[in-house]
Amino acid sequence: MIEVTALRAEDRARWEVLARGYKAFYRTDVSPAGYDEAWRRLHGNEGLFGLGAHLDGRLVGITHYLFHKSVWMADVCYLQDLFTDEAVRGRGVARALIEAVAADARSRGAPRLYWLTQEDNARGRALYDKVARFQGFIRYDYSIA
């Protein structure tokens, strides 16, 4: 049975393994200090949230999310990161994490939950197409640096 909870202190080491897997998937380098800072933010009072999915007592999936205002809505939920251990994919871990974020969004009265993924993330998109609706948007990043 999959148990989804807020990330706990004892999840720290395993969370970093999964977070590193997530960042590797998206070809993003993060320093060791960056992981420390991310963990601190997730447990600070900064409006950032982290959930962990446990299977047989082992952390096998993570998600990070936040709520923000929109011009058109008071509060929307953005699921920023979602990653599951390769060994448990296809067993409902990612779906359980998405549903837990959706439950939190509902409880806060947020009218929208959304996320981004790479166009070629076929495995992830197969699930996303079952639980959400693709609206056709394409993301652009403008380099500020």
N, CA, C and O atoms as a GROMACS GRO file, in nm:
protein
  580
    1MET      N    1   0.083  -0.118   0.000
    1MET     CA    2   0.000   0.000   0.000
    1MET      C    3   0.088   0.125   0.000
    1MET      O    4   0.189   0.131   0.071
    2ILE      N    5   0.051   0.222  -0.078
    2ILE     CA    6   0.126   0.348  -0.088
    2ILE      C    7   0.075   0.443   0.020
    2ILE      O    8  -0.045   0.468   0.030
    3GLU      N    9   0.168   0.496   0.098
    3GLU     CA   10   0.134   0.596   0.200
    3GLU      C   11   0.199   0.728   0.159
    3GLU      O   12   0.320   0.734   0.140
    4VAL      N   13   0.118   0.832   0.145
    4VAL     CA   14   0.169   0.964   0.110
    4VAL      C   15   0.160   1.053   0.233
    4VAL      O   16   0.054   1.067   0.293
    5THR      N   17   0.273   1.112   0.269
    5THR     CA   18   0.282   1.201   0.385
    5THR      C   19   0.367   1.323   0.350
    5THR      O   20   0.435   1.325   0.248
    6ALA      N   21   0.361   1.423   0.436
    6ALA     CA   22   0.456   1.532   0.425
    6ALA      C   23   0.595   1.473   0.442
    6ALA      O   24   0.612   1.375   0.514
    7LEU      N   25   0.694   1.531   0.376
    7LEU     CA   26   0.831   1.483   0.391
    7LEU      C   27   0.874   1.498   0.537
    7LEU      O   28   0.851   1.601   0.599
    8ARG      N   29   0.936   1.393   0.589
    8ARG     CA   30   0.976   1.388   0.729
    8ARG      C   31   1.128   1.395   0.740
    8ARG      O   32   1.199   1.367   0.643
    9ALA      N   33   1.176   1.431   0.858
    9ALA     CA   34   1.321   1.443   0.881
    9ALA      C   35   1.392   1.314   0.840
    9ALA      O   36   1.501   1.320   0.782
   10GLU      N   37   1.334   1.200   0.870
   10GLU     CA   38   1.400   1.073   0.837
   10GLU      C   39   1.401   1.041   0.687
   10GLU      O   40   1.465   0.946   0.644
   11ASP      N   41   1.329   1.122   0.608
   11ASP     CA   42   1.327   1.104   0.463
   11ASP      C   43   1.444   1.175   0.393
   11ASP      O   44   1.464   1.158   0.273
   12ARG      N   45   1.520   1.255   0.467
   12ARG     CA   46   1.618   1.346   0.407
   12ARG      C   47   1.714   1.276   0.309
   12ARG      O   48   1.727   1.320   0.195
   13ALA      N   49   1.780   1.170   0.351
   13ALA     CA   50   1.880   1.106   0.265
   13ALA      C   51   1.815   1.046   0.140
   13ALA      O   52   1.865   1.064   0.029
   14ARG      N   53   1.706   0.977   0.157
   14ARG     CA   54   1.638   0.914   0.044
   14ARG      C   55   1.576   1.020  -0.047
   14ARG      O   56   1.573   1.003  -0.169
   15TRP      N   57   1.524   1.130   0.013
   15TRP     CA   58   1.471   1.240  -0.066
   15TRP      C   59   1.579   1.292  -0.162
   15TRP      O   60   1.551   1.319  -0.279
   16GLU      N   61   1.702   1.306  -0.112
   16GLU     CA   62   1.807   1.359  -0.198
   16GLU      C   63   1.838   1.264  -0.313
   16GLU      O   64   1.865   1.310  -0.424
   17VAL      N   65   1.834   1.135  -0.289
   17VAL     CA   66   1.855   1.039  -0.397
   17VAL      C   67   1.750   1.060  -0.506
   17VAL      O   68   1.782   1.064  -0.625
   18LEU      N   69   1.625   1.073  -0.465
   18LEU     CA   70   1.517   1.093  -0.561
   18LEU      C   71   1.525   1.231  -0.627
   18LEU      O   72   1.503   1.243  -0.747
   19ALA      N   73   1.557   1.334  -0.550
   19ALA     CA   74   1.570   1.469  -0.605
   19ALA      C   75   1.684   1.472  -0.708
   19ALA      O   76   1.672   1.538  -0.811
   20ARG      N   77   1.793   1.402  -0.678
   20ARG     CA   78   1.903   1.396  -0.775
   20ARG      C   79   1.858   1.324  -0.902
   20ARG      O   80   1.897   1.363  -1.012
   21GLY      N   81   1.777   1.220  -0.889
   21GLY     CA   82   1.724   1.151  -1.006
   21GLY      C   83   1.636   1.243  -1.090
   21GLY      O   84   1.642   1.242  -1.212
   22TYR      N   85   1.555   1.321  -1.021
   22TYR     CA   86   1.469   1.418  -1.090
   22TYR      C   87   1.553   1.520  -1.167
   22TYR      O   88   1.528   1.546  -1.284
   23LYS      N   89   1.652   1.576  -1.099
   23LYS     CA   90   1.735   1.678  -1.162
   23LYS      C   91   1.816   1.618  -1.278
   23LYS      O   92   1.837   1.685  -1.379
   24ALA      N   93   1.862   1.495  -1.265
   24ALA     CA   94   1.935   1.429  -1.373
   24ALA      C   95   1.843   1.409  -1.494
   24ALA      O   96   1.885   1.427  -1.608
   25PHE      N   97   1.718   1.371  -1.469
   25PHE     CA   98   1.622   1.351  -1.578
   25PHE      C   99   1.607   1.479  -1.660
   25PHE      O  100   1.598   1.474  -1.783
   26TYR      N  101   1.604   1.593  -1.592
   26TYR     CA  102   1.589   1.721  -1.660
   26TYR      C  103   1.722   1.788  -1.691
   26TYR      O  104   1.726   1.906  -1.728
   27ARG      N  105   1.832   1.712  -1.675
   27ARG     CA  106   1.966   1.760  -1.709
   27ARG      C  107   1.997   1.895  -1.643
   27ARG      O  108   2.040   1.990  -1.709
   28THR      N  109   1.974   1.900  -1.512
   28THR     CA  110   1.996   2.020  -1.434
   28THR      C  111   2.096   1.989  -1.323
   28THR      O  112   2.076   1.896  -1.245
   29ASP      N  113   2.203   2.066  -1.317
   29ASP     CA  114   2.302   2.048  -1.212
   29ASP      C  115   2.264   2.128  -1.088
   29ASP      O  116   2.224   2.244  -1.097
   30VAL      N  117   2.277   2.064  -0.973
   30VAL     CA  118   2.253   2.130  -0.844
   30VAL      C  119   2.370   2.093  -0.754
   30VAL      O  120   2.411   1.977  -0.748
   31SER      N  121   2.423   2.191  -0.685
   31SER     CA  122   2.534   2.166  -0.593
   31SER      C  123   2.483   2.096  -0.467
   31SER      O  124   2.364   2.101  -0.438
   32PRO      N  125   2.573   2.031  -0.393
   32PRO     CA  126   2.530   1.973  -0.264
   32PRO      C  127   2.463   2.077  -0.175
   32PRO      O  128   2.365   2.046  -0.108
   33ALA      N  129   2.514   2.199  -0.174
   33ALA     CA  130   2.452   2.305  -0.094
   33ALA      C  131   2.312   2.338  -0.146
   33ALA      O  132   2.224   2.376  -0.069
   34GLY      N  133   2.292   2.323  -0.277
   34GLY     CA  134   2.160   2.347  -0.335
   34GLY      C  135   2.056   2.249  -0.284
   34GLY      O  136   1.942   2.287  -0.260
   35TYR      N  137   2.095   2.123  -0.267
   35TYR     CA  138   2.003   2.024  -0.211
   35TYR      C  139   1.973   2.056  -0.065
   35TYR      O  140   1.860   2.044  -0.020
   36ASP      N  141   2.076   2.098   0.008
   36ASP     CA  142   2.055   2.137   0.148
   36ASP      C  143   1.956   2.254   0.156
   36ASP      O  144   1.866   2.254   0.240
   37GLU      N  145   1.974   2.351   0.069
   37GLU     CA  146   1.886   2.469   0.069
   37GLU      C  147   1.743   2.431   0.030
   37GLU      O  148   1.648   2.480   0.089
   38ALA      N  149   1.728   2.345  -0.069
   38ALA     CA  150   1.595   2.301  -0.110
   38ALA      C  151   1.524   2.231   0.006
   38ALA      O  152   1.406   2.256   0.032
   39TRP      N  153   1.595   2.143   0.075
   39TRP     CA  154   1.536   2.072   0.190
   39TRP      C  155   1.494   2.173   0.297
   39TRP      O  156   1.386   2.161   0.356
   40ARG      N  157   1.580   2.273   0.323
   40ARG     CA  158   1.547   2.375   0.422
   40ARG      C  159   1.422   2.451   0.380
   40ARG      O  160   1.333   2.476   0.462
   41ARG      N  161   1.414   2.489   0.254
   41ARG     CA  162   1.296   2.562   0.205
   41ARG      C  163   1.168   2.480   0.220
   41ARG      O  164   1.064   2.532   0.259
   42LEU      N  165   1.179   2.351   0.189
   42LEU     CA  166   1.060   2.265   0.201
   42LEU      C  167   1.012   2.252   0.345
   42LEU      O  168   0.894   2.224   0.369
   43HIS      N  169   1.100   2.273   0.439
   43HIS     CA  170   1.063   2.261   0.580
   43HIS      C  171   1.057   2.395   0.652
   43HIS      O  172   1.033   2.401   0.772
   44GLY      N  173   1.079   2.503   0.576
   44GLY     CA  174   1.068   2.636   0.633
   44GLY      C  175   0.924   2.684   0.620
   44GLY      O  176   0.836   2.609   0.579
   45ASN      N  177   0.903   2.804   0.655
   45ASN     CA  178   0.770   2.863   0.646
   45ASN      C  179   0.761   2.950   0.522
   45ASN      O  180   0.723   3.067   0.530
   46GLU      N  181   0.796   2.895   0.407
   46GLU     CA  182   0.805   2.972   0.284
   46GLU      C  183   0.693   2.944   0.184
   46GLU      O  184   0.697   2.994   0.072
   47GLY      N  185   0.595   2.865   0.223
   47GLY     CA  186   0.485   2.834   0.133
   47GLY      C  187   0.519   2.729   0.029
   47GLY      O  188   0.450   2.716  -0.072
   48LEU      N  189   0.625   2.654   0.054
   48LEU     CA  190   0.663   2.543  -0.034
   48LEU      C  191   0.632   2.413   0.037
   48LEU      O  192   0.650   2.402   0.159
   49PHE      N  193   0.585   2.315  -0.036
   49PHE     CA  194   0.540   2.190   0.024
   49PHE      C  195   0.606   2.071  -0.043
   49PHE      O  196   0.631   2.072  -0.164
   50GLY      N  197   0.635   1.968   0.036
   50GLY     CA  198   0.693   1.846  -0.017
   50GLY      C  199   0.619   1.727   0.040
   50GLY      O  200   0.592   1.720   0.160
   51LEU      N  201   0.587   1.633  -0.046
   51LEU     CA  202   0.524   1.508  -0.005
   51LEU      C  203   0.612   1.392  -0.047
   51LEU      O  204   0.684   1.399  -0.146
   52GLY      N  205   0.604   1.286   0.030
   52GLY     CA  206   0.675   1.165  -0.003
   52GLY      C  207   0.579   1.047  -0.010
   52GLY      O  208   0.487   1.036   0.071
   53ALA      N  209   0.602   0.960  -0.106
   53ALA     CA  210   0.524   0.837  -0.118
   53ALA      C  211   0.610   0.724  -0.065
   53ALA      O  212   0.724   0.704  -0.109
   54HIS      N  213   0.556   0.650   0.030
   54HIS     CA  214   0.627   0.538   0.091
   54HIS      C  215   0.558   0.408   0.050
   54HIS      O  216   0.435   0.397   0.053
   55LEU      N  217   0.638   0.312   0.013
   55LEU     CA  218   0.589   0.179  -0.022
   55LEU      C  219   0.667   0.081   0.064
   55LEU      O  220   0.790   0.076   0.056
   56ASP      N  221   0.597   0.006   0.144
   56ASP     CA  222   0.661  -0.087   0.238
   56ASP      C  223   0.761  -0.012   0.327
   56ASP      O  224   0.869  -0.064   0.358
   57GLY      N  225   0.725   0.110   0.366
   57GLY     CA  226   0.809   0.188   0.456
   57GLY      C  227   0.924   0.261   0.392
   57GLY      O  228   0.996   0.333   0.460
   58ARG      N  229   0.944   0.245   0.262
   58ARG     CA  230   1.057   0.307   0.191
   58ARG      C  231   1.008   0.424   0.106
   58ARG      O  232   0.908   0.411   0.035
   59LEU      N  233   1.078   0.537   0.113
   59LEU     CA  234   1.044   0.652   0.030
   59LEU      C  235   1.076   0.620  -0.116
   59LEU      O  236   1.191   0.594  -0.150
   60VAL      N  237   0.973   0.621  -0.201
   60VAL     CA  238   0.990   0.581  -0.341
   60VAL      C  239   0.945   0.688  -0.439
   60VAL      O  240   0.960   0.672  -0.560
   61GLY      N  241   0.891   0.797  -0.388
   61GLY     CA  242   0.846   0.904  -0.476
   61GLY      C  243   0.836   1.035  -0.399
   61GLY      O  244   0.809   1.036  -0.279
   62ILE      N  245   0.858   1.145  -0.471
   62ILE     CA  246   0.849   1.277  -0.410
   62ILE      C  247   0.775   1.373  -0.502
   62ILE      O  248   0.773   1.356  -0.624
   63THR      N  249   0.717   1.473  -0.442
   63THR     CA  250   0.661   1.585  -0.517
   63THR      C  251   0.679   1.711  -0.435
   63THR      O  252   0.674   1.709  -0.312
   64HIS      N  253   0.701   1.821  -0.506
   64HIS     CA  254   0.714   1.954  -0.444
   64HIS      C  255   0.610   2.042  -0.513
   64HIS      O  256   0.591   2.034  -0.634
   65TYR      N  257   0.544   2.127  -0.436
   65TYR     CA  258   0.443   2.214  -0.495
   65TYR      C  259   0.428   2.342  -0.414
   65TYR      O  260   0.480   2.354  -0.303
   66LEU      N  261   0.356   2.436  -0.473
   66LEU     CA  262   0.334   2.564  -0.408
   66LEU      C  263   0.202   2.623  -0.457
   66LEU      O  264   0.146   2.580  -0.558
   67PHE      N  265   0.155   2.721  -0.384
   67PHE     CA  266   0.035   2.795  -0.422
   67PHE      C  267   0.076   2.938  -0.455
   67PHE      O  268   0.164   2.994  -0.390
   68HIS      N  269   0.012   2.995  -0.556
   68HIS     CA  270   0.042   3.135  -0.589
   68HIS      C  271  -0.083   3.203  -0.642
   68HIS      O  272  -0.178   3.139  -0.688
   69LYS      N  273  -0.081   3.334  -0.634
   69LYS     CA  274  -0.191   3.413  -0.687
   69LYS      C  275  -0.179   3.420  -0.838
   69LYS      O  276  -0.072   3.399  -0.895
   70SER      N  277  -0.290   3.448  -0.900
   70SER     CA  278  -0.297   3.468  -1.043
   70SER      C  279  -0.377   3.597  -1.064
   70SER      O  280  -0.454   3.638  -0.977
   71VAL      N  281  -0.359   3.660  -1.177
   71VAL     CA  282  -0.440   3.778  -1.207
   71VAL      C  283  -0.587   3.742  -1.205
   71VAL      O  284  -0.671   3.822  -1.163
   72TRP      N  285  -0.619   3.621  -1.251
   72TRP     CA  286  -0.759   3.583  -1.269
   72TRP      C  287  -0.814   3.497  -1.157
   72TRP      O  288  -0.935   3.477  -1.150
   73MET      N  289  -0.729   3.446  -1.070
   73MET     CA  290  -0.774   3.360  -0.960
   73MET      C  291  -0.695   3.395  -0.835
   73MET      O  292  -0.579   3.435  -0.843
   74ALA      N  293  -0.759   3.380  -0.722
   74ALA     CA  294  -0.693   3.416  -0.596
   74ALA      C  295  -0.579   3.322  -0.560
   74ALA      O  296  -0.479   3.364  -0.502
   75ASP      N  297  -0.591   3.196  -0.595
   75ASP     CA  298  -0.492   3.098  -0.553
   75ASP      C  299  -0.494   2.980  -0.649
   75ASP      O  300  -0.598   2.919  -0.671
   76VAL      N  301  -0.379   2.948  -0.707
   76VAL     CA  302  -0.366   2.830  -0.790
   76VAL      C  303  -0.251   2.745  -0.738
   76VAL      O  304  -0.163   2.796  -0.668
   77CYS      N  305  -0.253   2.618  -0.770
   77CYS     CA  306  -0.151   2.526  -0.720
   77CYS      C  307  -0.063   2.481  -0.836
   77CYS      O  308  -0.111   2.436  -0.940
   78TYR      N  309   0.067   2.496  -0.815
   78TYR     CA  310   0.166   2.455  -0.915
   78TYR      C  311   0.244   2.336  -0.860
   78TYR      O  312   0.312   2.348  -0.759
   79LEU      N  313   0.233   2.223  -0.927
   79LEU     CA  314   0.310   2.103  -0.893
   79LEU      C  315   0.443   2.119  -0.965
   79LEU      O  316   0.452   2.100  -1.087
   80GLN      N  317   0.547   2.153  -0.890
   80GLN     CA  318   0.675   2.187  -0.952
   80GLN      C  319   0.758   2.065  -0.988
   80GLN      O  320   0.813   2.058  -1.098
   81ASP      N  321   0.768   1.968  -0.898
   81ASP     CA  322   0.854   1.851  -0.919
   81ASP      C  323   0.777   1.725  -0.884
   81ASP      O  324   0.699   1.722  -0.789
   82LEU      N  325   0.799   1.621  -0.962
   82LEU     CA  326   0.739   1.490  -0.935
   82LEU      C  327   0.837   1.386  -0.986
   82LEU      O  328   0.880   1.390  -1.101
   83PHE      N  329   0.873   1.292  -0.898
   83PHE     CA  330   0.968   1.189  -0.939
   83PHE      C  331   0.943   1.063  -0.858
   83PHE      O  332   0.916   1.069  -0.738
   84THR      N  333   0.953   0.949  -0.926
   84THR     CA  334   0.940   0.820  -0.858
   84THR      C  335   1.060   0.733  -0.892
   84THR      O  336   1.120   0.744  -0.999
   85ASP      N  337   1.092   0.647  -0.800
   85ASP     CA  338   1.199   0.550  -0.818
   85ASP      C  339   1.165   0.461  -0.938
   85ASP      O  340   1.053   0.410  -0.948
   86GLU      N  341   1.260   0.444  -1.026
   86GLU     CA  342   1.240   0.362  -1.147
   86GLU      C  343   1.186   0.223  -1.113
   86GLU      O  344   1.106   0.167  -1.189
   87ALA      N  345   1.228   0.167  -1.001
   87ALA     CA  346   1.190   0.030  -0.964
   87ALA      C  347   1.041   0.016  -0.933
   87ALA      O  348   0.990  -0.096  -0.934
   88VAL      N  349   0.971   0.126  -0.906
   88VAL     CA  350   0.829   0.116  -0.868
   88VAL      C  351   0.737   0.184  -0.969
   88VAL      O  352   0.618   0.198  -0.943
   89ARG      N  353   0.791   0.226  -1.080
   89ARG     CA  354   0.706   0.293  -1.179
   89ARG      C  355   0.600   0.198  -1.232
   89ARG      O  356   0.624   0.078  -1.250
   90GLY      N  357   0.483   0.252  -1.254
   90GLY     CA  358   0.370   0.172  -1.300
   90GLY      C  359   0.290   0.111  -1.187
   90GLY      O  360   0.196   0.035  -1.211
   91ARG      N  361   0.325   0.144  -1.063
   91ARG     CA  362   0.254   0.088  -0.947
   91ARG      C  363   0.164   0.189  -0.877
   91ARG      O  364   0.113   0.161  -0.768
   92GLY      N  365   0.144   0.306  -0.938
   92GLY     CA  366   0.050   0.404  -0.883
   92GLY      C  367   0.112   0.509  -0.792
   92GLY      O  368   0.039   0.588  -0.732
   93VAL      N  369   0.244   0.511  -0.781
   93VAL     CA  370   0.309   0.606  -0.690
   93VAL      C  371   0.290   0.749  -0.739
   93VAL      O  372   0.249   0.835  -0.661
   94ALA      N  373   0.318   0.777  -0.864
   94ALA     CA  374   0.304   0.913  -0.916
   94ALA      C  375   0.159   0.959  -0.910
   94ALA      O  376   0.131   1.073  -0.873
   95ARG      N  377   0.067   0.871  -0.944
   95ARG     CA  378  -0.075   0.906  -0.937
   95ARG      C  379  -0.114   0.939  -0.793
   95ARG      O  380  -0.188   1.035  -0.770
   96ALA      N  381  -0.066   0.861  -0.697
   96ALA     CA  382  -0.098   0.887  -0.556
   96ALA      C  383  -0.044   1.024  -0.512
   96ALA      O  384  -0.111   1.096  -0.438
   97LEU      N  385   0.075   1.059  -0.558
   97LEU     CA  386   0.131   1.190  -0.525
   97LEU      C  387   0.050   1.302  -0.589
   97LEU      O  388   0.021   1.401  -0.522
   98ILE      N  389   0.013   1.288  -0.714
   98ILE     CA  390  -0.070   1.390  -0.780
   98ILE      C  391  -0.202   1.405  -0.707
   98ILE      O  392  -0.246   1.517  -0.682
   99GLU      N  393  -0.266   1.294  -0.674
   99GLU     CA  394  -0.395   1.300  -0.604
   99GLU      C  395  -0.382   1.365  -0.467
   99GLU      O  396  -0.474   1.434  -0.423
  100ALA      N  397  -0.269   1.344  -0.398
  100ALA     CA  398  -0.248   1.407  -0.268
  100ALA      C  399  -0.233   1.558  -0.284
  100ALA      O  400  -0.286   1.635  -0.203
  101VAL      N  401  -0.161   1.602  -0.385
  101VAL     CA  402  -0.149   1.746  -0.411
  101VAL      C  403  -0.286   1.803  -0.447
  101VAL      O  404  -0.322   1.910  -0.400
  102ALA      N  405  -0.362   1.732  -0.530
  102ALA     CA  406  -0.496   1.777  -0.568
  102ALA      C  407  -0.586   1.789  -0.445
  102ALA      O  408  -0.665   1.884  -0.434
  103ALA      N  409  -0.575   1.695  -0.352
  103ALA     CA  410  -0.656   1.702  -0.230
  103ALA      C  411  -0.620   1.826  -0.148
  103ALA      O  412  -0.708   1.892  -0.094
  104ASP      N  413  -0.491   1.857  -0.140
  104ASP     CA  414  -0.449   1.977  -0.068
  104ASP      C  415  -0.501   2.101  -0.139
  104ASP      O  416  -0.549   2.194  -0.074
  105ALA      N  417  -0.492   2.104  -0.271
  105ALA     CA  418  -0.541   2.218  -0.348
  105ALA      C  419  -0.691   2.237  -0.324
  105ALA      O  420  -0.738   2.349  -0.303
  106ARG      N  421  -0.767   2.128  -0.327
  106ARG     CA  422  -0.911   2.136  -0.301
  106ARG      C  423  -0.938   2.191  -0.161
  106ARG      O  424  -1.025   2.276  -0.142
  107SER      N  425  -0.863   2.141  -0.064
  107SER     CA  426  -0.887   2.182   0.075
  107SER      C  427  -0.858   2.331   0.095
  107SER      O  428  -0.913   2.393   0.186
  108ARG      N  429  -0.772   2.388   0.011
  108ARG     CA  430  -0.739   2.531   0.020
  108ARG      C  431  -0.827   2.616  -0.072
  108ARG      O  432  -0.815   2.738  -0.075
  109GLY      N  433  -0.916   2.550  -0.146
  109GLY     CA  434  -1.005   2.623  -0.236
  109GLY      C  435  -0.940   2.669  -0.365
  109GLY      O  436  -0.994   2.756  -0.434
  110ALA      N  437  -0.825   2.612  -0.400
  110ALA     CA  438  -0.758   2.649  -0.525
  110ALA      C  439  -0.837   2.590  -0.642
  110ALA      O  440  -0.864   2.470  -0.644
  111PRO      N  441  -0.873   2.673  -0.740
  111PRO     CA  442  -0.952   2.622  -0.852
  111PRO      C  443  -0.871   2.552  -0.960
  111PRO      O  444  -0.927   2.493  -1.052
  112ARG      N  445  -0.737   2.558  -0.949
  112ARG     CA  446  -0.655   2.498  -1.055
  112ARG      C  447  -0.530   2.434  -0.995
  112ARG      O  448  -0.467   2.488  -0.904
  113LEU      N  449  -0.495   2.318  -1.049
  113LEU     CA  450  -0.368   2.250  -1.024
  113LEU      C  451  -0.306   2.228  -1.161
  113LEU      O  452  -0.370   2.174  -1.251
  114TYR      N  453  -0.181   2.270  -1.176
  114TYR     CA  454  -0.116   2.252  -1.305
  114TYR      C  455   0.031   2.216  -1.285
  114TYR      O  456   0.087   2.235  -1.177
  115TRP      N  457   0.092   2.164  -1.392
  115TRP     CA  458   0.235   2.132  -1.392
  115TRP      C  459   0.287   2.135  -1.534
  115TRP      O  460   0.210   2.142  -1.630
  116LEU      N  461   0.418   2.128  -1.545
  116LEU     CA  462   0.488   2.127  -1.674
  116LEU      C  463   0.568   1.998  -1.686
  116LEU      O  464   0.607   1.939  -1.585
  117THR      N  465   0.591   1.955  -1.807
  117THR     CA  466   0.683   1.844  -1.830
  117THR      C  467   0.744   1.863  -1.969
  117THR      O  468   0.695   1.941  -2.050
  118GLN      N  469   0.850   1.791  -1.993
  118GLN     CA  470   0.911   1.797  -2.126
  118GLN      C  471   0.824   1.723  -2.226
  118GLN      O  472   0.760   1.623  -2.194
  119GLU      N  473   0.824   1.775  -2.347
  119GLU     CA  474   0.743   1.716  -2.454
  119GLU      C  475   0.776   1.569  -2.476
  119GLU      O  476   0.687   1.490  -2.507
  120ASP      N  477   0.903   1.531  -2.460
  120ASP     CA  478   0.943   1.393  -2.487
  120ASP      C  479   0.935   1.302  -2.364
  120ASP      O  480   0.987   1.190  -2.369
  121ASN      N  481   0.874   1.346  -2.257
  121ASN     CA  482   0.855   1.263  -2.138
  121ASN      C  483   0.734   1.171  -2.160
  121ASN      O  484   0.630   1.187  -2.097
  122ALA      N  485   0.751   1.075  -2.250
  122ALA     CA  486   0.640   0.989  -2.291
  122ALA      C  487   0.581   0.911  -2.174
  122ALA      O  488   0.459   0.899  -2.163
  123ARG      N  489   0.665   0.859  -2.088
  123ARG     CA  490   0.615   0.778  -1.977
  123ARG      C  491   0.532   0.862  -1.881
  123ARG      O  492   0.423   0.823  -1.841
  124GLY      N  493   0.584   0.978  -1.845
  124GLY     CA  494   0.508   1.068  -1.758
  124GLY      C  495   0.380   1.115  -1.823
  124GLY      O  496   0.275   1.117  -1.760
  125ARG      N  497   0.390   1.154  -1.949
  125ARG     CA  498   0.272   1.205  -2.019
  125ARG      C  499   0.162   1.100  -2.034
  125ARG      O  500   0.044   1.135  -2.041
  126ALA      N  501   0.199   0.973  -2.040
  126ALA     CA  502   0.097   0.868  -2.047
  126ALA      C  503   0.008   0.873  -1.922
  126ALA      O  504  -0.114   0.856  -1.932
  127LEU      N  505   0.069   0.896  -1.806
  127LEU     CA  506  -0.010   0.912  -1.684
  127LEU      C  507  -0.083   1.045  -1.684
  127LEU      O  508  -0.202   1.050  -1.655
  128TYR      N  509  -0.014   1.153  -1.717
  128TYR     CA  510  -0.074   1.286  -1.712
  128TYR      C  511  -0.197   1.294  -1.802
  128TYR      O  512  -0.295   1.360  -1.767
  129ASP      N  513  -0.192   1.228  -1.917
  129ASP     CA  514  -0.308   1.228  -2.007
  129ASP      C  515  -0.428   1.156  -1.946
  129ASP      O  516  -0.542   1.179  -1.987
  130LYS      N  517  -0.404   1.069  -1.848
  130LYS     CA  518  -0.514   0.999  -1.780
  130LYS      C  519  -0.574   1.082  -1.667
  130LYS      O  520  -0.693   1.073  -1.640
  131VAL      N  521  -0.491   1.160  -1.600
  131VAL     CA  522  -0.539   1.230  -1.481
  131VAL      C  523  -0.565   1.379  -1.503
  131VAL      O  524  -0.626   1.443  -1.417
  132ALA      N  525  -0.520   1.434  -1.614
  132ALA     CA  526  -0.535   1.578  -1.638
  132ALA      C  527  -0.560   1.602  -1.787
  132ALA      O  528  -0.568   1.508  -1.866
  133ARG      N  529  -0.573   1.727  -1.822
  133ARG     CA  530  -0.601   1.762  -1.961
  133ARG      C  531  -0.488   1.850  -2.015
  133ARG      O  532  -0.453   1.952  -1.954
  134PHE      N  533  -0.432   1.812  -2.127
  134PHE     CA  534  -0.331   1.891  -2.195
  134PHE      C  535  -0.402   2.008  -2.262
  134PHE      O  536  -0.494   1.989  -2.342
  135GLN      N  537  -0.357   2.131  -2.230
  135GLN     CA  538  -0.424   2.250  -2.284
  135GLN      C  539  -0.353   2.308  -2.406
  135GLN      O  540  -0.397   2.409  -2.460
  136GLY      N  541  -0.243   2.246  -2.449
  136GLY     CA  542  -0.176   2.291  -2.570
  136GLY      C  543  -0.073   2.400  -2.552
  136GLY      O  544  -0.019   2.450  -2.650
  137PHE      N  545  -0.044   2.439  -2.429
  137PHE     CA  546   0.054   2.546  -2.407
  137PHE      C  547   0.196   2.497  -2.428
  137PHE      O  548   0.228   2.380  -2.402
  138ILE      N  549   0.281   2.585  -2.475
  138ILE     CA  550   0.423   2.560  -2.493
  138ILE      C  551   0.497   2.660  -2.405
  138ILE      O  552   0.462   2.778  -2.403
  139ARG      N  553   0.597   2.615  -2.334
  139ARG     CA  554   0.670   2.701  -2.240
  139ARG      C  555   0.794   2.760  -2.308
  139ARG      O  556   0.864   2.692  -2.383
  140TYR      N  557   0.821   2.886  -2.280
  140TYR     CA  558   0.943   2.953  -2.322
  140TYR      C  559   1.013   3.007  -2.197
  140TYR      O  560   0.947   3.054  -2.104
  141ASP      N  561   1.145   3.000  -2.194
  141ASP     CA  562   1.224   3.054  -2.084
  141ASP      C  563   1.311   3.166  -2.138
  141ASP      O  564   1.389   3.146  -2.230
  142TYR      N  565   1.298   3.283  -2.080
  142TYR     CA  566   1.377   3.398  -2.116
  142TYR      C  567   1.492   3.406  -2.018
  142TYR      O  568   1.469   3.412  -1.897
  143SER      N  569   1.614   3.408  -2.064
  143SER     CA  570   1.730   3.411  -1.976
  143SER      C  571   1.747   3.550  -1.917
  143SER      O  572   1.766   3.647  -1.990
  144ILE      N  573   1.740   3.559  -1.787
  144ILE     CA  574   1.756   3.686  -1.716
  144ILE      C  575   1.903   3.720  -1.698
  144ILE      O  576   1.940   3.837  -1.692
  145ALA      N  577   1.987   3.618  -1.690
  145ALA     CA  578   2.131   3.640  -1.663
  145ALA      C  579   2.201   3.708  -1.779
  145ALA      O  580   2.321   3.734  -1.772
   0.00000   0.00000   0.00000
